[in-house]
Amino acid sequence: MIEPVVDLDQIPALPGRVLLADVRYYLDGRSGREAYDSGHLPGAIFVDLHHDLAAPASPAEGRHPLPDAAFFSERMASLGLSDDDTLIAYDDAGGVMAARLVWMLRSTGRRAALLDGGLSAYAGKLETAEPQLPRGSFAVRPWPAERLATIDDVASGGSVLVDARPADRFRGENETLDARPGHIPGARSVPCRENVDVSGRFATAEVLRARFAAAGVTRDADVISYCGSGVTACHNLLALERAGFGPGRLYPGSWSQYSATDRPAEVG
């Protein structure tokens, strides 16, 4: 398995055929597809978070449930990705959106990583043409149960819960997306956007290790990462790997599922 975050100059040395994927997505309603069409890294395909990386939203499952494994396989193959490829994903937000695709691929045994610095790491001329790749060969692999957590798991109190949302949403001060404000009782706030600097480049392993240690993460801990809808939580999972901790688990339903129930919540 390759490292979860790579620099642009490391790409030529990566194994297999390397594909770039643009996974820009905006919570404010802007179109990631339009951003891609306006200019993307040379040769990059566009992966749509809503349509390629999530099942339909519902109060019971959350805003971005994991899709069926067969659906994910079909979407990746149709985009030209094969099992033996290495995929490098990026966005323009420090990787917090692209991390979802990287986690999905890595958790099912594929080679994938975030491009450190994202779109801004590339200083050359952007392309507007979409590459036409032949259909890939992408096997159906079930989501590994050991990498996932359920709503009962996060409510049990036996794990270290890290919340990837901005701190104000964690505290319940600025909730505009989900059913109610607050966070899962016992969770610690570890905003994923603070894993990177202002240029979108990742902090060192040492800095990340200190961040997670301050939230109660140890090498032996069962760590569950969540956010609003199971997307940016993947950024913290990749940061955990970069810091030298275990892979952690994703709670796919995240706050969008939990907040739609009558289970207890905390604010502040």
C-alpha positions as CSV (number, residue, x, y, z in Angstrom):
1,M,0.0,0.0,0.0
2,I,1.3,3.5,-0.9
3,E,1.3,6.4,1.6
4,P,-2.1,8.1,2.1
5,V,-0.7,11.5,0.9
6,V,1.8,12.0,-1.9
7,D,3.5,15.0,-3.5
8,L,3.2,15.8,-7.1
9,D,6.9,14.9,-7.8
10,Q,6.3,11.4,-6.3
11,I,3.7,10.5,-8.9
12,P,6.1,9.2,-11.6
13,A,7.6,6.7,-9.2
14,L,4.3,5.2,-8.1
15,P,3.5,1.6,-9.2
16,G,1.1,0.7,-12.0
17,R,-0.8,3.1,-14.2
18,V,-1.5,6.3,-12.4
19,L,-4.8,8.1,-12.8
20,L,-5.7,11.5,-11.4
21,A,-9.2,12.2,-10.1
22,D,-10.8,15.6,-9.5
23,V,-13.3,15.3,-6.6
24,R,-14.3,18.9,-6.0
25,Y,-17.5,19.3,-4.1
26,Y,-19.0,22.4,-2.4
27,L,-21.4,22.6,0.5
28,D,-22.5,26.1,-0.7
29,G,-24.2,24.8,-3.8
30,R,-21.5,25.5,-6.4
31,S,-21.0,22.8,-9.0
32,G,-17.9,20.7,-8.7
33,R,-18.5,19.6,-12.3
34,E,-18.5,23.1,-13.5
35,A,-15.3,23.8,-11.6
36,Y,-13.7,20.7,-13.3
37,D,-14.9,21.8,-16.7
38,S,-13.4,25.2,-16.2
39,G,-9.9,23.7,-15.6
40,H,-8.5,20.6,-14.1
41,L,-5.1,18.8,-13.8
42,P,-4.0,17.3,-17.1
43,G,-5.6,13.9,-17.7
44,A,-7.7,14.0,-14.6
45,I,-11.2,12.4,-14.6
46,F,-14.1,13.9,-12.7
47,V,-15.6,11.9,-9.8
48,D,-18.9,13.1,-8.6
49,L,-19.3,12.8,-4.8
50,H,-23.1,12.6,-4.9
51,H,-23.5,10.3,-7.8
52,D,-20.4,8.1,-7.7
53,L,-19.5,7.9,-4.0
54,A,-22.8,7.9,-2.2
55,A,-26.2,6.2,-2.1
56,P,-29.3,8.4,-2.0
57,A,-29.7,10.4,1.1
58,S,-32.4,9.7,3.8
59,P,-32.9,10.5,7.5
60,A,-32.4,6.8,8.3
61,E,-29.0,6.6,6.6
62,G,-27.7,10.2,6.4
63,R,-26.8,12.6,3.7
64,H,-24.0,10.5,2.0
65,P,-24.4,6.8,2.8
66,L,-21.9,4.5,1.4
67,P,-23.1,3.1,-1.9
68,D,-23.7,-0.5,-2.6
69,A,-20.3,-2.2,-3.4
70,A,-21.6,-3.3,-6.9
71,F,-22.7,0.2,-7.7
72,F,-19.3,1.6,-6.7
73,S,-17.6,-1.0,-8.8
74,E,-19.7,-0.1,-11.8
75,R,-19.1,3.6,-11.4
76,M,-15.3,3.2,-11.1
77,A,-15.2,0.9,-14.1
78,S,-17.2,3.2,-16.2
79,L,-14.8,6.1,-15.4
80,G,-11.9,3.9,-16.6
81,L,-10.4,2.8,-13.3
82,S,-9.1,-0.8,-12.8
83,D,-8.0,-2.7,-9.8
84,D,-4.3,-2.5,-10.7
85,D,-4.3,1.2,-11.1
86,T,-3.0,3.8,-8.7
87,L,-5.4,6.7,-8.2
88,I,-4.4,10.1,-6.9
89,A,-7.3,12.3,-5.9
90,Y,-7.5,16.0,-5.3
91,D,-9.8,18.9,-4.7
92,D,-9.3,22.6,-3.9
93,A,-10.0,22.3,-0.2
94,G,-7.0,20.5,1.3
95,G,-8.4,17.1,0.3
96,V,-11.3,17.1,2.7
97,M,-13.7,16.0,-0.1
98,A,-11.3,13.9,-2.2
99,A,-10.5,11.9,1.0
100,R,-13.8,10.1,0.6
101,L,-12.7,8.4,-2.7
102,V,-9.2,7.7,-1.4
103,W,-10.6,6.0,1.8
104,M,-13.1,3.9,-0.2
105,L,-10.3,2.7,-2.5
106,R,-7.8,2.0,0.2
107,S,-10.3,0.3,2.5
108,T,-11.0,-2.2,-0.3
109,G,-7.3,-2.9,-1.0
110,R,-6.6,-0.5,-3.9
111,R,-3.7,1.9,-4.3
112,A,-4.9,5.4,-3.7
113,A,-3.7,8.6,-2.1
114,L,-4.4,12.3,-1.8
115,L,-2.4,14.8,-3.7
116,D,-0.8,17.0,-1.2
117,G,-1.7,20.6,-1.9
118,G,-4.5,19.6,-4.3
119,L,-5.2,21.7,-7.3
120,S,-2.9,24.4,-6.2
121,A,0.1,22.0,-6.1
122,Y,0.2,22.1,-9.9
123,A,1.8,25.3,-11.4
124,G,1.2,24.4,-15.1
125,K,-1.6,25.1,-17.5
126,L,-4.9,23.4,-16.6
127,E,-7.0,21.4,-19.1
128,T,-10.6,21.7,-19.9
129,A,-11.0,18.6,-22.1
130,E,-12.3,15.4,-20.4
131,P,-10.2,12.3,-21.1
132,Q,-12.0,9.5,-22.8
133,L,-10.8,6.3,-21.1
134,P,-11.8,2.8,-22.0
135,R,-13.9,0.9,-19.5
136,G,-11.8,-0.4,-16.5
137,S,-11.8,-3.8,-14.8
138,F,-12.9,-3.1,-11.2
139,A,-14.0,-6.0,-9.1
140,V,-16.9,-5.9,-6.6
141,R,-15.4,-6.0,-3.1
142,P,-17.7,-5.6,-0.1
143,W,-17.0,-2.8,2.4
144,P,-14.8,-4.4,5.1
145,A,-16.9,-4.6,8.3
146,E,-13.8,-4.0,10.5
147,R,-13.3,-0.5,8.9
148,L,-16.9,0.6,9.6
149,A,-18.9,1.7,12.7
150,T,-22.6,1.8,13.2
151,I,-24.8,4.2,15.2
152,D,-24.8,1.7,18.0
153,D,-21.0,1.5,18.0
154,V,-20.7,5.3,18.4
155,A,-23.3,5.3,21.2
156,S,-21.6,2.5,23.2
157,G,-18.9,4.7,24.7
158,G,-16.1,2.1,24.1
159,S,-14.2,4.0,21.4
160,V,-12.4,7.2,20.9
161,L,-14.8,9.3,18.8
162,V,-13.2,12.1,16.7
163,D,-15.5,14.7,15.0
164,A,-14.1,16.1,11.8
165,R,-16.5,19.1,11.5
166,P,-15.5,22.7,12.2
167,A,-15.4,23.4,15.9
168,D,-18.5,25.7,15.8
169,R,-20.6,22.9,14.4
170,F,-19.3,20.5,17.0
171,R,-20.3,23.0,19.7
172,G,-23.7,23.4,18.1
173,E,-23.3,27.0,17.3
174,N,-23.6,26.9,13.5
175,E,-25.8,24.0,12.4
176,T,-27.3,24.6,9.0
177,L,-27.2,21.2,7.4
178,D,-28.5,18.6,9.8
179,A,-31.6,18.0,12.0
180,R,-30.2,19.5,15.2
181,P,-27.1,21.0,16.6
182,G,-24.4,19.4,18.7
183,H,-22.3,16.3,18.7
184,I,-22.3,12.6,19.8
185,P,-21.8,12.4,23.6
186,G,-18.1,11.8,24.5
187,A,-16.8,12.8,21.0
188,R,-13.7,15.0,20.7
189,S,-13.4,17.9,18.2
190,V,-10.6,17.3,15.7
191,P,-11.5,19.6,12.7
192,C,-10.1,17.9,9.6
193,R,-9.4,21.2,7.9
194,E,-6.8,21.8,10.6
195,N,-4.8,18.8,9.3
196,V,-3.5,21.1,6.5
197,D,-2.0,24.6,6.3
198,V,-3.4,27.6,4.5
199,S,-1.9,26.3,1.2
200,G,-3.7,23.0,1.6
201,R,-0.6,21.0,2.4
202,F,-0.7,18.4,5.1
203,A,1.0,18.9,8.5
204,T,3.9,16.6,9.3
205,A,3.3,13.2,10.9
206,E,4.6,14.5,14.2
207,V,2.2,17.5,14.3
208,L,-0.7,15.2,13.3
209,R,0.3,12.7,16.0
210,A,0.2,15.4,18.6
211,R,-3.2,16.6,17.5
212,F,-4.8,13.2,17.7
213,A,-3.0,12.3,21.0
214,A,-4.5,15.5,22.5
215,A,-7.9,14.0,21.6
216,G,-7.2,10.8,23.4
217,V,-6.0,8.7,20.5
218,T,-3.3,6.0,21.3
219,R,-1.8,3.3,19.1
220,D,-4.1,0.7,20.8
221,A,-7.3,2.8,20.7
222,D,-10.4,1.9,18.7
223,V,-10.8,5.2,16.9
224,I,-14.1,6.1,15.1
225,S,-14.2,9.1,12.8
226,Y,-17.3,10.9,11.9
227,C,-18.4,14.3,10.5
228,G,-21.7,15.6,9.0
229,S,-22.2,12.9,6.5
230,G,-19.2,10.5,6.4
231,V,-17.2,12.5,3.8
232,T,-14.7,14.8,5.6
233,A,-14.4,12.1,8.3
234,C,-12.3,10.2,5.8
235,H,-9.7,13.0,5.9
236,N,-9.1,12.4,9.6
237,L,-8.8,8.6,8.9
238,L,-6.1,9.3,6.3
239,A,-4.4,11.8,8.7
240,L,-4.4,9.0,11.4
241,E,-2.5,6.8,9.0
242,R,-0.1,9.5,8.1
243,A,0.5,10.1,11.8
244,G,1.4,6.4,12.3
245,F,-1.8,5.3,14.1
246,G,-4.0,2.4,13.1
247,P,-6.5,2.7,10.3
248,G,-9.5,3.7,12.4
249,R,-13.1,3.2,11.5
250,L,-15.6,5.3,9.6
251,Y,-19.1,6.0,10.9
252,P,-20.8,6.5,7.5
253,G,-24.1,7.9,8.7
254,S,-22.3,10.5,10.9
255,W,-24.1,13.4,12.4
256,S,-26.7,13.5,9.6
257,Q,-27.9,10.1,10.7
258,Y,-27.4,10.4,14.4
259,S,-29.1,13.9,14.7
260,A,-32.2,12.5,13.0
261,T,-32.8,10.2,15.9
262,D,-33.9,10.9,19.5
263,R,-30.6,9.7,20.9
264,P,-28.8,12.0,23.4
265,A,-26.6,14.8,22.1
266,E,-24.2,17.3,23.6
267,V,-23.5,20.9,22.8
268,G,-20.6,23.2,23.8
